[in-house]
Structures are given as structure tokens and as C-alpha cells.
Amino acid sequence: MDVMVIMGDGIGPEVMKAALRILDVLNDNYSAEINPVIYDINSETLISKKWTLDKIIEEAKRFKVILKAPLGNPKIRSAEGTELALDIVLGLRFGLDLYANIRPIRLLPSVISPLRYFGPGSIDYVIVRENSEGLYASHFGGLILRDELAIDVQTITRKGTERIAEIAFELARSRKGAPSDGIKKVLCIDKSNVLKSFAFFRKIFSEVAKRYSDVEAEFMYADAAAQYMILHPDRLDVIVTENMFGDLLSDLAAATVGGLGLAYSANVSKEAGMFEPVHGSAIDIAGKNIANPVAMLLSLSMMLSWLNMKNLAELVEGAVIKALESGHATPDLGGKDTTTSFTEFVISNLLNN
């Protein structure tokens, strides 16, 4: 199977090379038969016009699966002031209708949470972020008038809310429930007390919930949810929310399980998927060989699972976890490993399985 590989900005090529090394091992030793088709797409290629957004989206449509490294350079911005690389990130999500952003929040073995009273196994939930609507849908249609007025409009539709709620409930059905009580539940996070668009989101979510009597439906305002995620993460199972809230809250959640270097994600529809680390391109440490490759490697594992290669997905995840359990860690986790050396330990675990 051909997979589109986007090398990205900053530390992107470094962590992607780690993932490609793992793919080589899987192909050579486990008959994975995955062919990475590499694209040197980043902020600079947009500036140089080597790639246009339309051309990138058209190329991506040739593939069922995309494996993407972080994109973004704060110094390269559009005329309106936004990061130019976000045109690619959001363009792929919107252009391919990858409407479900799935972000596991899981405290891995040997990783110490800033929430010191929670240990491995006590934080294990998933944030399901609506990926095609919400406030971020204004990225390509916002208005700036006479350098005096800026308008971004939040878009919430029945179809968009129904399908993201269904993804969340189906995911809850497949899980073991919240760590604290084993209850399968979906928490809808919104600001329906303030905005009519969110009241509509909650209404449609409630309609979908009636079709899943075996899963509890819960509700919480976004500001209260931010506090709850710190105080009671063990009571969470699946969260579903709008695009921007999902972005903000998932970064907060990542901090509770060791940081963005461990945060991985999938952007999927029923037809296609794009898998990527949640973290940014970290331009300041690019080229130093100290970037944490875990999020990239676990994004690869998610990709394999989505492709129904669950045995290979578990092999990769297990090899990463074993490396962490053996005391290997990059500087962001307080360790001394380089990107390369950590990857080699993961490969050693794969080969010795």
C-alpha cells in the first residue's frame, strides 16, 4: 500500500525519519508491505510556489492514508498574519473532509504526570474533535475590513454534529470505560449557555445519544471541563467537542500525560485518514537531534490500526512503551537520549520481539 508522507517543517523531518526507520523494519521483518511516498512539503515550498495548496490537496486525494510530520514556521505568515503552513494543515482536513480528529490522552508507563496523584492507567481517555466546522472553518473565509474590523464566523451543522457524535459513541462502545469506574460514557463539551451555535451542537448530540442507550451521555461547559480534566481525569472516557475547543483542551490534556512530545492523533473519515503528532515543528530545536519521536511513532501505530494492521500497531506501540519502561527518554522528558538513539532502542525492541 502506498502512503503519502509529508516531511514538514522544523523537527518534522527528524521525527518522520524515525517513523520511516520503523516502517523499514516492519517491511523487512513483518511483511507490512507499506510503501512510503515522500513529499518534501513545508512552509518554504509554499513560499517558493513549488507546491500550491490546491496541488497538495489534489495530490493527497490519490492516497487513502497520509502520514504527516509537524508543519509550521512562525516567521512565515500570510498577508493576514496567520501562519502560512496552516493553509496546508487545515486545507487537507477540510479538502479531504477528514471530519474526526481523534486524540488519545493516555499516561504511559514510566512517564510521570504533573498530576502526581495519578499513575499509569489512571488517565486514559480520548478527545474527539470535530475537524471540519466550528470557528476554524473561518480560516479560508474570514473578513478583515479596512484594517479596522475582523470577523470569523462559527459554523455548526446538523450533519457535521451528527457524524462526530456517532464517532464518539462508537468509540466509547469499543473501549473499557473510564478508569475510575469502568462506565462507558461520552462527555459533550460546549458553551451552550452563551452561544446559540453551541446550544444547537448540544441539541443534535442529545438526539444521537438516544440511539446509544448502552453509553452514558454527559454535558459540561468548556471552562468547567478544563478544570475537571485536571481534577478528575480518571473519570473521563470519551470527550466530543467543537474544533477550537478540541484544539485548546487537547493540548491541556497532553500536559497531564507528559507533554506534547507524547501526543499523537488521527484525522479520519470513512474513506481516508491523516495521522500526525499533535505538537508543533519546534523550529528552535530543529537539527539538534533531541526531538522526541514518540508522538510520531504512536501516530504511525494509529495509522496501522486504522488500516486493520492491528498486530503491527500493537508491536510498534509495545516497542515504544518498552523503550520508555527501560528508562530511555529524550530531554523533554528529563532523559539524555537523542532522537536517533531512542529510535534505535525502539527498533531493537521490534527485532527482539
C-alpha positions in Angstrom: 0.0 0.0 0.0 1.2 3.5 -0.9 1.2 6.1 1.9 1.7 9.8 1.4 4.5 11.0 3.7 4.7 14.8 4.4 8.1 15.7 5.8 7.1 19.1 7.4 9.0 21.9 9.0 11.5 22.2 11.8 11.8 18.9 13.6 9.4 17.4 11.2 12.0 15.6 9.0 13.8 14.3 12.1 10.8 12.7 13.7 9.5 11.5 10.3 12.8 9.8 9.6 12.4 7.9 12.9 8.9 6.7 11.7 10.3 5.7 8.3 13.1 3.7 10.0 10.3 1.8 11.9 8.4 1.3 8.6 11.6 -0.2 7.1 11.8 -2.7 9.9 8.1 -3.6 9.6 8.5 -4.1 5.8 11.7 -6.2 6.1 10.8 -8.3 9.1 7.0 -8.4 9.4 5.8 -8.2 5.7 4.0 -4.9 6.2 4.1 -4.1 2.5 3.7 -0.3 3.1 5.4 2.0 0.5 6.1 5.5 1.8 5.8 8.1 -1.0 7.8 11.0 0.3 6.8 14.6 -0.3 9.1 17.5 0.7 6.2 19.8 1.6 6.7 22.6 4.2 6.3 26.3 4.6 9.2 27.1 2.3 7.7 25.2 -0.6 4.5 27.3 -0.3 6.6 30.5 -0.5 8.6 29.2 -3.4 5.4 28.1 -5.2 6.9 24.7 -5.7 3.6 23.5 -4.2 0.3 25.3 -4.1 -2.5 24.3 -1.7 -4.7 23.1 -4.5 -1.9 21.0 -5.9 -1.2 19.5 -2.5 -4.8 18.6 -1.9 -5.2 17.1 -5.4 -2.1 15.0 -4.8 -3.3 13.9 -1.4 -6.6 12.6 -3.0 -4.6 9.9 -4.7 -3.9 8.2 -1.3 -6.1 6.6 1.3 -3.6 7.4 4.0 -1.3 10.3 4.9 1.5 10.2 7.5 2.3 13.9 8.3 5.1 15.4 10.3 4.5 18.8 12.0 4.1 21.8 9.7 4.5 25.4 10.7 7.0 28.3 10.9 6.0 31.3 13.0 8.2 33.5 10.8 6.4 32.6 7.6 3.0 34.2 7.6 0.2 35.1 5.2 -0.7 38.7 4.4 -3.5 38.5 7.1 -0.9 37.4 9.8 -1.7 33.7 10.1 0.9 31.0 9.8 1.1 30.1 6.1 1.6 26.4 6.8 -1.8 26.3 8.5 -3.2 26.6 5.0 -1.8 23.1 4.3 -2.9 21.6 7.7 -6.5 23.0 7.5 -6.6 22.6 3.8 -6.0 18.9 4.0 -8.5 18.4 6.8 -11.2 20.4 5.0 -10.3 19.5 1.5 -10.4 15.7 2.2 -13.3 16.1 4.7 -11.3 14.4 7.5 -14.0 15.4 9.9 -13.0 13.5 13.0 -9.8 14.4 14.9 -9.1 11.7 17.4 -6.6 12.4 20.2 -5.9 9.7 22.8 -4.9 11.0 26.2 -3.1 8.3 28.0 -0.5 8.2 30.7 2.2 5.8 29.5 4.3 3.6 31.8 7.3 5.3 33.3 6.0 8.7 32.4 5.4 11.0 35.4 2.3 13.2 35.2 2.4 16.7 36.6 -0.8 15.5 38.4 1.4 13.5 40.8 -1.6 11.7 42.4 -2.4 9.9 39.1 -0.3 7.0 37.9 -0.2 4.9 34.7 -3.6 3.5 33.8 -5.5 6.2 35.7 -5.5 8.6 32.8 -6.9 7.0 29.7 -9.5 8.8 27.6 -10.0 10.1 24.1 -10.8 13.6 22.8 -12.9 13.5 19.6 -12.7 16.9 18.0 -15.0 18.0 15.1 -12.5 18.8 12.4 -14.4 20.4 9.5 -16.6 23.1 11.1 -16.6 25.3 14.1 -14.7 28.5 14.4 -11.7 27.2 12.4 -13.8 26.8 9.3 -13.5 30.6 9.0 -9.8 30.3 8.2 -10.4 30.4 4.5 -13.4 32.8 4.7 -12.8 35.3 7.5 -13.1 39.0 6.8 -10.7 41.9 7.6 -12.2 45.3 6.6 -10.1 48.5 6.2 -7.7 47.3 8.9 -10.5 48.2 11.3 -12.7 45.1 11.6 -12.0 41.4 11.7 -14.8 38.8 11.6 -14.6 35.0 12.0 -17.9 33.0 11.9 -18.5 29.7 13.8 -20.3 27.1 11.6 -22.2 24.2 13.2 -24.3 22.0 11.0 -26.7 19.1 11.8 -24.7 16.7 9.5 -21.4 17.7 11.0 -22.6 17.3 14.6 -24.4 14.0 14.0 -21.4 12.3 12.4 -18.9 13.4 15.0 -21.2 12.4 17.8 -21.7 9.0 16.2 -17.9 8.6 16.0 -17.6 9.4 19.7 -20.3 7.0 20.8 -19.0 4.2 18.6 -15.5 4.7 20.1 -17.0 4.6 23.6 -18.6 1.3 22.8 -15.3 -0.2 21.8 -13.5 1.0 25.0 -13.3 -0.3 28.6 -14.9 2.8 30.1 -13.4 5.4 32.4 -10.5 4.2 34.5 -12.2 5.1 37.8 -15.5 3.2 37.4 -15.4 1.3 34.1 -18.5 3.2 32.8 -18.7 3.8 29.1 -19.6 7.5 28.6 -19.3 10.4 26.2 -18.9 13.9 27.5 -20.2 16.7 25.3 -18.2 19.9 25.9 -19.7 23.2 24.7 -20.7 26.8 25.7 -24.4 26.3 25.1 -25.1 28.7 28.0 -23.7 31.6 25.9 -23.8 30.8 22.2 -26.8 29.5 20.1 -24.4 27.6 17.8 -23.3 25.5 20.8 -26.9 25.1 22.0 -27.6 23.6 18.6 -24.5 21.4 18.9 -25.8 20.1 22.3 -29.3 19.5 20.9 -28.1 17.4 18.0 -25.6 15.5 20.3 -28.6 14.7 22.6 -30.6 13.3 19.7 -27.7 11.0 18.7 -27.2 9.9 22.3 -30.7 8.4 22.4 -29.5 5.8 19.9 -26.8 4.6 22.2 -28.6 3.5 25.4 -25.6 1.4 26.5 -23.4 4.6 26.7 -23.9 7.4 29.2 -24.2 10.9 27.8 -22.8 13.8 29.9 -22.6 17.5 29.4 -20.1 20.2 30.6 -19.2 23.8 29.7 -15.7 24.2 28.3 -14.4 26.3 31.2 -15.6 23.8 33.8 -14.2 21.0 31.6 -10.7 22.5 31.7 -10.8 22.3 35.5 -12.4 18.8 35.5 -9.6 17.5 33.3 -7.1 18.5 35.9 -9.0 17.4 39.0 -10.7 14.2 37.7 -9.1 12.9 34.5 -9.7 9.3 35.8 -13.5 9.8 35.4 -13.2 10.6 31.7 -13.8 8.1 28.8 -14.6 9.9 25.5 -15.0 13.7 25.0 -16.6 15.2 22.0 -16.4 18.9 21.2 -16.1 21.6 18.6 -13.0 22.3 16.5 -11.3 25.2 18.5 -12.3 23.8 22.0 -10.9 20.5 20.9 -7.6 22.1 19.9 -7.2 24.0 23.2 -8.4 21.3 25.6 -6.4 18.5 23.9 -3.1 20.5 24.5 -4.1 21.0 28.1 -4.8 17.2 28.3 -1.5 16.4 26.7 0.3 18.3 29.5 -1.3 16.0 32.1 0.3 12.9 30.5 3.8 14.1 29.9 3.6 16.8 27.3 3.1 17.3 23.5 6.0 15.1 22.7 3.8 12.1 23.6 0.6 13.4 22.0 -0.5 11.7 18.8 -3.6 11.9 16.6 -5.7 10.8 13.7 -7.8 12.9 11.3 -10.2 10.5 9.6 -13.3 10.0 7.6 -14.8 6.7 6.5 -12.7 6.9 3.3 -9.3 8.4 4.2 -7.0 9.2 7.1 -4.2 11.5 8.0 -2.0 10.7 11.1 0.2 13.2 12.8 1.8 14.3 16.1 -0.2 17.0 17.9 3.0 19.0 18.7 4.4 21.8 16.5 7.5 22.0 14.4 9.7 23.3 17.3 11.9 25.4 15.0 14.2 26.3 17.9 15.5 22.8 18.4 15.5 21.7 14.7 18.6 19.9 13.6 19.8 19.2 17.2 18.7 15.6 17.2 16.9 16.0 20.5 13.3 16.0 19.3 11.0 13.4 21.0 9.9 10.9 18.3 7.2 9.2 20.5 4.2 11.1 19.2 5.3 10.5 15.6 5.8 6.8 16.2 2.5 6.4 18.0 0.8 8.3 15.2 2.3 5.6 12.9 0.8 3.0 15.2 -2.6 4.6 14.9 -2.3 4.6 11.2 -1.5 0.8 11.2 -4.5 0.2 13.4 -6.8 2.2 11.2 -5.5 0.1 8.2 -6.6 -3.1 10.1 -3.0 -4.0 10.8 -3.7 -4.2 14.5 -0.9 -6.7 15.2 1.7 -4.4 13.7 0.2 -1.4 15.5 0.5 -3.2 18.8 4.1 -4.2 18.0 5.1 -0.6 17.4 3.2 0.7 20.5 4.7 -2.1 22.6 8.2 -1.3 21.4 7.8 2.4 22.2 6.5 1.6 25.7 9.3 -0.9 26.4 11.8 1.8 25.5 10.2 4.2 28.0 10.0 1.5 30.6 13.7 0.8 30.1 14.5 4.3 31.2 15.1 5.8 27.7 13.8 9.3 27.2 14.6 12.5 25.2 15.5 15.7 27.1 11.9 17.0 27.2 11.1 14.0 29.4 14.2 14.5 31.5 16.3 12.0 29.7 19.6 12.1 27.7 18.6 10.1 24.6 18.8 11.7 21.1 16.0 11.3 18.5 18.2 8.7 16.8 19.2 6.7 19.9 15.7 6.5 21.2 14.5 5.3 17.8 17.3 2.6 17.8 16.1 1.3 21.1 12.5 1.0 19.7 13.9 -0.8 16.7 15.9 -3.2 18.9 12.7 -4.0 20.8 10.9 -4.7 17.5 13.6 -7.0 16.3 13.8 -8.9 19.6 10.1 -9.4 19.8 
